[in-house]
Amino acid sequence: MHRAVGLNSREFKTNTSILCLTLILWLTFSICQTVGHRIQVRSKTFATEAVPDVSAMRLLVLSQIADWDFGPRVKAGGHEIVAWVRPTWARGERYSEGAQALRTMFRTIFSGPEPIRTIPPKFDTWTWLEREKIPRIPCPNVNAPKFIEYVKGLNIDLIVSSIFPQILKAAILRVPRLGAINCHPSLLPRYAGPQPEFWMLKNGESLAGITVHMMTEGIDAGDIVAQQELTVGENENIGQLVQRQHHAAARLLTETVNAMAQGTIERKPQDLAERSYFGKRKATDIMVDWNGTARQILNLLRALQPYEPVTASLNGHTIKIYEAKLQEGAVSGGVPGQIMAKQPGKLLVQTGKGYLDILSYEIAPFHGWMNRLLQKILVPSVGYRFDLFPAASGPTPQSTS
């Protein structure tokens, strides 16, 4: 006799509990998977937005900037610099500590010139190129047919230029797939041409900047693709401003390269009616005009420091002024260029408006102890007047390229 198949009350409750527990575990597992999947998707999306998926480009760089971190920045974006071009790659003379000490002693004894002062660099382009094994190509003429053929063999997407002292012609500009871009150290279309930093500081501008533009055969005339304004410090000199411009250019150029790789670049034609063009400075452009204001003379000094002095003339002797400050005050009956006070190594000179307090100067061509001795002999006493130069107006800004 067979026992009927069935479940008593206790067995039914037990099985029901097991089934419910299994269902709860399955639902919990499913929910965790769904939440985890959503978390992973959100993380990937966030990462993608933070680090765009930029197509790698092959770049040819034209620049002679020694303190410039464009290389590591653009490499971090996934791009490749296939070569770096300068007119020449000769390094300056390098001396050991002992040899440098002997040179300093020689300059002191024989009253030799002091070395050119510099701004401490933030980056060493040369060392980085050596470490990355990027070819350094010397080229005195980028428009030469032989160099153009060399560039064609590189299969580059883009030429990137910044502070390169040659004008690129159509033949070289047509080689890269996407053309060529340049970073000009001013807010185009204003201050086009060479040495804009000098002219901006000399003219007392409070706003500078940089412009990335497409390169054409016209000088600094191509479409603008990016710009950045930089406020000029009241006492900032050209060395300090140029260093800030170079490192800002590294960031802006990298952003532009990334945008070009993604095809998101926007081009804005320049308004040539607003264009101002300044040429290379002349010797007369760095001479003191004592009829000008003390602020104008100080602006000229800022446009040269820390590398060069401004030049004046006193009784036929060339005076090189290295350091000065502005001293406001009403005129006291003197005339522009008149020495109002004299201390060892210092002069207070009246200008067309205000006084220029000269803190460091030399009588050319003497230096060191010999210069200090000659200052006592050759520099006249209070009341004498500097020779007046004709006003140096500099190049006339042009409204067209």
Secondary structure, DSSP 8 states (H G I E B T S, - for coil): --------HHHHHHHHHHHHHHHHHHHHHHHHHHHHHHHHHHHHHHHHHHS------EEEEEE--SS--HHHHHHHTT-EEEEEEES---------HHHHHHHHHHHHHTT----------S--HHHHHHHHT--EEE-S-TTSHHHHHHHHTT--SEEEEES-SS---HHHHTSSTT-EEEEESS-TTTTBSS-HHHHHHHTT-SEEEEEEEE--SSTT-S-EEEEEEEE--TT--HHHHHHHHHHHHHHHHHHHHHHHHHT----B---GGG--B-----GGGGB--TTSBHHHHHHHHHTTTTT--EEEEETTEEEEEEEEEEE-----S--TTBEEEEETTEEEEE-SBSEEEEEEEEETT--HHHHHHHHHHHS--TT-B-B-------S---S--
